[in-house]
Amino acid sequence: MAGEASAEAAVSLEHAQKTPDGDDAGRDVVPGTLPDVDQDDVPGAVTDAEPEPLDVTAEFAESVDVENGEEAAEKGKATAAAAEQLAVREPGPPEPAAPDLTAAAFFDVDNTMMMGASMFHFARGLAARKYFTTSDLAGFAWQQVKFRVGGKEGDVGSPREQALSFVAGRSVEELNAVGEEIYDELMADKIWSGTKALAQMHLDMGQRVWLVTATPVELATMIARRLGLTGALGTVAEQVDGVYTGRLVGDLLHGRAKAHAVRALAAKEGLNLKRCTAYSDSLNDVPMLSVVGTAVAINPDTGLRDVARERHWEIRDWRTGRKAAKIGVPSVLGAGAVAGAVAAGLAYRKR
């Protein structure tokens, strides 16, 4: 099943990223160390002109009397005491929250965490690198528009599987590297700051945070890592010897499959779903939103907005113009994608 395959992939990818060279590697600031202290501000500190260089020899060592040594020791103690007082006054880094192992948050990606469709942004980046033609990209956009306007769960597989077909024969390592570049070029500035802040809130509470999306799990995991999240549940693309075949493992992670994936991950990680929170923009994700204790509609489409009001779910909308959502325009794709999709549809009708 798509849910179980996604949960297995998410857990394995999360564990693979926990290496000694993780987030704490190369950190310059060591908690608990004393700050640099200005000698002018330290009581008892020596502020005289710098002495002449001394030739430390056995003869000099014998000439140092006990009284001077004791005086230097006292001054050293005074300096240390002053430094300790300054360290106490200086606020240190906040203590990390104790891990909350039974609560977590699950975020949809497209139009929830990111403006537009992550897969479409990825496809744009691949088209720019000549992985396929711009007409192929327009066709993909048109399929996405048809699904977002009137699609049902059963007809999402075809466009998504077509989208996965262009990676057939490509190495996983190659596309992972390209994905990093495309994220910086086309995705990083499309993250909703409000949603990112919500994710950080859960992290600050010691909870784990996963993305849950129909996007291929490798791409979803890369996005999660770049956002500092725990990991991702995504569609699992088949690979043999490190090369994509263009086929799926199980089904697309969409609709009810997302709910199954969240349940499977909760069972593996010991989560209490009643203490978990889920976020999405789409009516298709009502099954996932319904399996957790707290559901939040982010930039909801008309259908989800109605359900959220009926079930008294919280609604957050970061968009400045809500008219598009009310009339059913697929804002998940953005204006440029919609224009490309319409052009593709006109071209198709002319054939």
C-alpha positions in Angstrom: 0.0 0.0 0.0 1.1 3.6 -0.7 0.8 4.5 3.0 3.0 1.7 4.3 5.6 2.2 1.5 5.8 5.9 2.2 6.1 5.3 6.0 8.9 2.8 5.4 10.7 5.2 3.1 10.3 8.2 5.5 11.7 6.3 8.4 14.7 4.9 6.4 15.5 8.4 5.0 15.2 10.0 8.4 17.6 7.4 10.0 20.0 7.8 7.0 20.4 11.5 7.7 21.3 11.1 11.4 25.1 11.0 11.0 27.9 12.4 13.2 28.1 15.3 10.7 24.7 16.5 11.4 23.3 19.8 12.5 25.6 20.1 15.4 28.8 19.7 13.3 31.0 22.7 12.9 29.2 24.8 15.4 31.5 27.6 16.5 29.8 28.7 19.8 30.1 26.2 22.6 27.4 26.6 25.3 28.7 27.2 28.7 31.9 28.9 27.7 32.7 32.3 29.1 32.5 35.4 26.9 35.5 37.5 26.0 36.0 40.1 28.7 37.3 43.7 28.2 40.2 44.1 30.6 39.3 47.8 31.1 36.0 46.6 32.7 37.5 44.1 35.1 38.2 45.2 38.7 41.8 44.6 39.6 42.9 44.0 36.0 46.3 45.3 35.0 46.0 48.2 32.6 49.5 49.5 32.6 51.6 49.8 29.4 52.7 46.6 27.9 56.0 45.5 29.6 59.2 44.9 27.8 59.6 41.4 26.5 61.2 39.2 29.1 63.8 36.6 28.6 62.5 33.6 30.5 65.6 31.9 31.7 66.6 29.9 34.7 68.3 32.9 36.2 65.0 35.0 35.9 62.9 32.2 37.4 65.1 32.1 40.5 64.9 35.9 40.9 61.1 36.0 41.2 60.2 36.4 44.8 57.3 34.8 46.6 55.5 38.1 47.3 55.2 38.9 43.6 53.9 35.5 42.8 51.2 35.7 45.5 50.2 39.2 44.2 49.8 37.9 40.7 47.7 35.0 42.0 45.3 37.4 43.8 44.9 39.5 40.7 44.2 36.3 38.7 41.5 35.3 41.1 39.9 38.8 40.9 39.9 38.6 37.1 38.3 35.2 37.1 35.6 36.3 39.6 34.8 39.3 37.4 34.5 37.1 34.3 32.2 34.7 36.2 30.0 37.6 37.2 29.8 38.9 33.6 29.0 35.4 32.4 26.1 35.1 34.8 24.6 38.4 33.7 25.0 37.5 30.0 21.9 35.6 28.8 22.8 32.2 27.3 21.1 30.3 24.5 17.6 29.0 25.3 17.5 25.5 26.6 16.2 23.1 24.0 12.7 21.7 24.6 12.5 18.2 26.0 11.5 15.8 23.3 7.8 15.2 23.1 7.9 11.7 21.6 4.1 11.1 21.3 3.1 14.3 19.5 4.0 15.3 16.0 2.8 17.6 13.1 2.0 16.7 9.5 2.1 19.3 6.7 0.9 19.0 3.2 3.3 20.7 0.8 1.6 22.2 -2.3 -0.1 25.5 -1.4 0.2 24.6 2.3 4.0 24.8 2.9 4.9 26.1 -0.5 3.2 28.5 -3.0 2.3 26.4 -6.0 3.0 22.8 -6.8 6.5 21.5 -5.8 6.4 18.9 -8.6 5.7 21.7 -11.1 8.6 23.8 -9.9 10.8 20.7 -10.1 9.6 20.0 -13.6 10.3 23.7 -14.6 13.9 23.2 -13.3 14.3 20.0 -15.3 12.9 21.6 -18.4 15.4 24.4 -18.1 18.1 21.7 -18.0 16.8 20.1 -21.2 15.5 16.9 -19.4 12.3 17.4 -21.5 10.7 20.0 -23.7 8.6 23.0 -22.7 5.6 21.5 -24.5 5.9 18.5 -22.2 5.9 20.9 -19.2 2.8 22.7 -20.6 1.1 19.3 -21.0 1.9 18.4 -17.4 0.6 21.8 -16.2 -2.7 21.3 -18.1 -3.1 17.9 -16.5 -2.6 19.5 -13.1 -5.2 22.2 -13.8 -7.8 19.6 -14.8 -7.2 17.8 -11.6 -7.3 20.8 -9.4 -10.5 22.2 -11.0 -12.6 19.1 -11.1 -10.5 16.1 -10.4 -11.4 13.3 -8.1 -9.1 10.9 -6.2 -9.3 8.3 -9.0 -7.9 10.5 -11.8 -4.8 12.0 -10.1 -2.7 9.0 -10.8 -2.3 9.5 -14.5 -0.8 13.0 -14.5 1.4 12.2 -11.6 2.6 8.9 -13.1 3.3 10.8 -16.4 5.3 13.3 -14.3 7.4 10.5 -12.8 8.0 9.0 -16.2 10.5 11.7 -17.2 12.9 10.5 -14.5 13.1 7.0 -15.9 16.7 6.0 -16.5 18.1 8.8 -14.4 20.2 8.0 -11.4 18.9 8.9 -7.9 22.1 10.6 -7.1 21.9 12.8 -10.2 18.3 13.9 -9.5 19.0 14.5 -5.9 21.8 16.9 -6.8 19.7 18.6 -9.4 16.8 18.9 -6.9 19.1 20.8 -4.5 19.8 23.4 -7.3 16.2 23.7 -8.3 15.1 24.2 -4.7 17.5 27.2 -4.4 16.4 28.6 -7.8 12.6 28.1 -7.8 11.4 26.9 -4.4 13.2 28.6 -1.5 11.4 31.9 -2.0 8.0 30.3 -2.4 7.8 28.9 1.2 4.9 30.4 3.1 6.6 32.1 6.1 3.4 31.7 8.1 3.4 27.9 7.6 7.1 27.6 8.2 6.6 29.5 11.5 3.9 27.0 12.5 6.3 24.1 11.8 9.0 25.8 13.9 6.5 26.2 16.7 6.1 22.4 16.8 9.8 21.8 16.7 10.3 24.3 19.5 7.8 22.2 21.6 10.1 19.2 21.1 7.7 17.6 18.5 8.7 16.0 15.2 7.4 17.5 12.0 6.9 15.6 8.7 5.8 16.7 5.3 3.1 14.5 3.7 2.8 14.9 -0.1 2.2 13.1 -3.4 5.5 14.5 -4.5 8.3 11.8 -4.8 9.7 11.0 -1.4 13.2 12.0 -2.3 12.2 15.5 -3.4 9.9 15.8 -0.3 12.7 14.7 2.0 15.1 17.3 0.5 12.5 20.0 1.0 12.0 18.9 4.6 15.7 18.9 5.3 16.2 22.3 3.8 13.4 23.6 6.2 15.0 21.9 9.2 12.1 19.4 9.6 12.2 15.8 10.7 11.4 14.1 7.4 8.7 13.4 4.8 6.1 11.0 3.6 5.9 11.0 -0.2 5.2 8.9 -3.3 7.8 6.2 -3.6 9.3 5.9 -7.1 10.8 2.5 -8.0 14.5 2.4 -8.4 16.8 -0.4 -9.4 20.6 -0.2 -8.7 20.2 3.5 -7.9 18.3 4.3 -11.2 14.7 5.3 -11.4 12.5 3.0 -13.5 9.6 5.5 -13.9 7.2 3.3 -12.1 5.7 3.6 -8.6 6.1 1.4 -5.5 2.5 0.9 -4.4 0.0 3.7 -5.2 0.3 7.5 -5.3 0.4 9.1 -1.9 -2.9 11.0 -2.2 -6.2 11.3 -0.5 -6.9 8.3 1.7 -3.4 7.0 1.1 -2.0 10.0 3.1 -4.2 9.0 6.1 -2.9 5.4 5.8 0.7 6.7 5.7 0.2 8.9 8.8 -1.3 5.9 10.7 1.6 3.6 9.7 4.2 6.2 10.7 2.4 6.8 14.0 2.5 3.0 14.7 6.2 2.8 13.9 7.2 5.9 15.9 4.9 5.4 18.9 2.8 8.6 18.2 -0.5 9.3 19.8 -2.6 10.6 16.9 -4.9 12.4 19.3 -2.0 14.6 20.3 -0.9 15.2 16.7 -1.8 18.1 14.3 -2.2 18.1 10.5 -2.2 21.0 8.0 -3.5 21.1 4.5 -5.1 23.3 1.8 -7.1 20.7 0.0 -10.5 18.9 0.3 -8.6 15.8 -0.8 -6.7 15.8 2.5 -9.8 15.6 4.7 -9.0 11.9 5.5 -5.5 12.9 6.8 -6.9 15.8 8.7 -9.5 13.6 10.3 -7.1 11.0 11.8 -5.4 13.5 14.1 -6.5 15.4 17.2 -6.1 18.9 15.7 -6.7 19.8 12.0 -5.9 23.2 10.5 -6.9 24.4 7.1 -4.1 26.5 5.4 -5.0 28.5 2.4 -8.1 26.2 1.9 -9.9 25.6 -1.3 -13.6 26.1 -1.3 -14.4 22.5 -0.3 -12.0 22.4 2.6 -13.1 25.8 3.8 -16.7 24.5 4.0 -15.6 21.3 5.9 -13.4 23.3 8.2 -16.3 25.6 9.2 -18.6 22.7 9.7 -16.2 20.8 11.9 -14.9 23.9 13.7 -11.3 23.5 12.4 -9.0 26.4 12.6 -8.5 28.3 9.3 -5.3 30.1 8.4 -5.1 32.0 5.1 -1.8 33.7 4.0 -3.0 34.8 0.6 -3.8 38.5 0.0 -6.5 37.8 -2.6 -9.1 35.1 -1.8 -11.3 35.7 -4.8 -9.3 33.0 -6.8 -10.0 30.4 -4.1 -13.7 31.2 -4.0 -14.2 30.7 -7.8 -12.2 27.6 -7.9 -9.1 28.8 -9.8 -6.2 26.4 -8.9 -4.0 28.8 -7.1 -1.7 25.8 -6.3 -0.1 26.3 -9.7 0.3 30.1 -9.6 -0.5 32.5 -12.4 2.4 31.4 -14.7 1.4 27.8 -14.5 -2.2 28.5 -15.2 -1.3 30.6 -18.2 1.0 27.8 -19.5 -1.7 25.2 -18.9 -4.3 27.3 -20.9 -1.9 27.7 -23.7 -1.3 23.9 -23.7 -5.1 23.3 -23.8 -5.5 25.6 -26.8 -2.7 24.0 -28.6 -4.2 20.6 -27.9 -7.6 21.6 -29.4 -5.9 22.9 -32.5 -4.5 19.5 -33.3 
